[in-house]
Amino acid sequence: MEALLYRFTLLSSQACQDKNFDPSSTDDLMKLFEIEAYKSWAALELEQEKEVKEAAVAVQQAEEYLESDMESAMDEFRRFEEEMERMARSELESLERAAESARKMGNLLEKAATIASKKYMEAALKLVLVLRNPPYCRSYSLGDTISICNYLSHFISLFKLCLNGRLDTIAEWWFLTNAVTFDFRIICVMDHKVYSRRLAFMIPLTRR
């Protein structure tokens, strides 16, 4: 293109200086200008097409990279979600097992307290009936009655131990001149409720 411009400059100078200059001599130069311009345009179009293709390839690669990153992030999120669900399910099952175990233990303790309280009351009532029978009253001395008191105290301690501290028993007795008075109060805590039962009786003493 520079060579054509140089020739065009020379022809222009010649046309200005030579009155007999033939204008048709520039036709070949103009055709060469046209061909060179077409070549430049074609080269520019090819360069643009190449750049467009390269840009499309770069966009495609960026989309593939972004899609891969998104898939990796979604996979990691799904794994995290599954792990959290598994941990929550395991913790819930553990809490359910603990609650069920506590419920069963509470039922067992309640049944044990009920049975033990019933047995205790039956034994105490039987003891009262036996001690109030006149033949037996005459055979008991003050020392025998004290032994009975010790036995009852030991029985109460064992009864409280069997219930793991869920039962509290208050027992009082008074020694009079001719009798010993027993006053029992059984306090049992079950299901956040307090149950109280009282048993009082008097055993006459005989002097030997």
ABEGO torsion letter per residue (X at the ends): XAAAAAAAAAAAAAAAABAABBAAAAAAAAAAAAAAAAAAAAAAAAAAAAAAAAAAAAAAAAAAAAAAAAAAAAAAAAAAAAAAAAAAAAAAAAAAAAAAAAAAAAAAAAAAAAAAAAAAAAAAAAAAAAAABAAAAAABBAAAAAAAAAAAAAAAAAAAAAAGGABBBBBBBBBBAABBBBBBBBBBBBGGBBBBBBBBBBBBBBBX
